[in-house]
Amino acid sequence: ASSPANFRVLRNRALTHLYGTKRPDLARSDFLRALKEKPGSVELLCGLGLWEQHRKRPQEAIEYDTQALQCDPNCASALLGRGNVYLQEIDGQSIANAKQHCMADFQRAIHLHPNFVPAHVNMALALHANKHDSHAWHSFTSALTMDPINPTALEGRAASSQVLDNNYGAYIDMSAAISLEPENARLLTTHGFIAQIINDVHVATHSFMKAAQTDPSYGLAHYNLGTMLRTRGDLHGAKAAYTRAI
C-alpha cells in the first residue's frame, strides 16, 4: 500500500543498493516504485540519473536530471549530476556541445550555492579537461579554501600545477592527498611520479613501492617502480617489477 513509511523504505533501500552494496542494479526498481508514490521527488529523479550514469547510459541520465530540475530549478544535486554526465562525455561523440553544457551546469550550481564544494571541484575538473589550467588552479583553490582536506581537489590542483610548470606546488598537494588516503595506489603513484620529476629519488621509489604493495594489480605502480630501480642500478629488482607490471 502507498504510504509515507513505504516511500521512505523504498527510497532508503534504493540508496543503499546504489551506494552501499555490490548490487546497484537492484536500485532502479525501488526508485521507480517510490517515484510512483512521489512523482515529483527530485531525490528519486537524481538517484535514477546517477543509476543511469553508472550503467553508462548518458542520455537517460541527463533526462532524469533534467526532470529533477523541472521540479526544482535550484536543485544542486541535479545540476551536479547532469554536469558530471556532460563532463564524462566531453571527449565522446554521443552528446553535442557537452563541454558548454557541462560548464553551464557547474556555473549555475556555484551561482546558486556558492559554498557547495563539489560544484567548485567539478568545475575545476572541467576546466582542466578543457586545458584551461590557470582557471582550473584557481577553482581548485576556491574549493580547498572551503574544504582544505578534499583529496580530489588536491589531486586536481596538483595536475594543473604540473601543466603550469609548478612541480613543487604539485608535490606539496600530492603529499597532502596521500596523507588523507594513504592506501590509494593511484595517488601514491602520482606522488611518486612528481617526486621523480623534482629528483627526489628516495621518495619516488618509496611511493611507487607502497602503491605496488597496496594494490598489486595496479600495473603502473610496478612499471614506475621498475624504472626507478633500474635507474638506481638494481637490475634484478627492476626486472621483477617489470614482470609484475606485465
PyMOL commands that set and color helices and strands:
alter all, ss='L'
color gray80, all
select helices_A, chain A and resi 4-20+24-37+42-54+58-71+76-88+98-112+117-129+133-146+151-163+167-180+185-197+201-214+219-231+235-245
alter helices_A, ss='H'
color red, helices_A
deselect
rebuild
show_as cartoon
